[in-house]
Amino acid sequence: MKKPLAKYDLSANTVDYQHLYEMVWAAILDKRYKIEVVRIEAYKGVFTIYDGEANDAVIHDVETPLAYGATFGPDIGDIMRWQDVAVEVIATT
């Protein structure tokens, strides 16, 4: 079973992924959903949403492109797209 890589504290609404090279971006939505983008190739990652109230069940898991390879962090355009997808997925769950 797939599990989140970052360290999440849902009650404090914080996430720590500083020391995970493969982690491109992580966030929390509604103090419930754990969202991660993990690098799998130079310009490709996996975008995953976990339900923190359902034993971190995966509710969305899809490959995603990484602009510029996200060498120095994610591109703002990528983050905006991932945020939009997360809101849409969670709204329809």
N, C-alpha and C positions, 0 to 999 in steps of 0.2 A: 504494500500500500504506500502510495506517495505521501510524503510529509513535508511541511515547510522547512526550509533551510535556515531562514533568519530567526532571530530571537524576538518574539512578539510579547508585549504586555498589553492586552486588550483593554484592561481597566484603566490604564494610564494613557492609552492610545499612542504607544510608542513602539518603534521597531528598530532593531540594530542589525545591520548587515555589513558593517565596515570592513571586517576582516575576511570576507568571503569573496575571493577573486571572481568566481563564476556568477555571482549575484550582480545583476545589472541594476535592478530597481526593486524596491519593496515598499508596500504601503498598507494601511489599514483603512477600511471603509465601514462606517456606522458602528465602530467599536465591536465589530463582529467578524468581518471578512478579511482574510489575510491574502494579500495580492503579491505575487512575485514574478519577476522576469529573470530567468536563469540562462546564461550563455551556453549554447551547445556547439556552436561553430563560430567562425570569425564574424560573420554578419547575420547570424541566426540565433534566436533564443526560444525559450518556451515560456508562455504567459499562462500562469495558473492562478485560480482563485479557490481558496479553501474556506469552508464555513467553520469558523471558530466555535460555534455553538453546537456543532454536530460532529465532534471528534475530528475536526479538520478534514471533513469529507471534501473531495475535489468536486467542485461544481462547474469548473471551466478549465480546459487544458488544451492549448493550441500553440503551434509554432508561430513565431512572429519575427519579422525582419528587424535588424538592429542598424539604424542609420550610422554610417561612418564606422561601423564595427563596435561602437560604444567603448572605444579604447579608454577614454578618460571620463566615462560616465555616460548616461543615456542622453540622447538628443531631446530637446524640449518638445519637438513634434511627436516623437515616439511616446513620451510621457502623456501628452494630451490625448493621443489616440488610445493608449492603454486605459486612461481614466474614463474616457467615453465608453469604451467597451465594458469596463467593470460596472459602471452605473447601469448600462443597458442590461447586462446579464443579470445583475442582482435585482433589478426592477421587474424582470420577467421570471424570477425564481419563485 
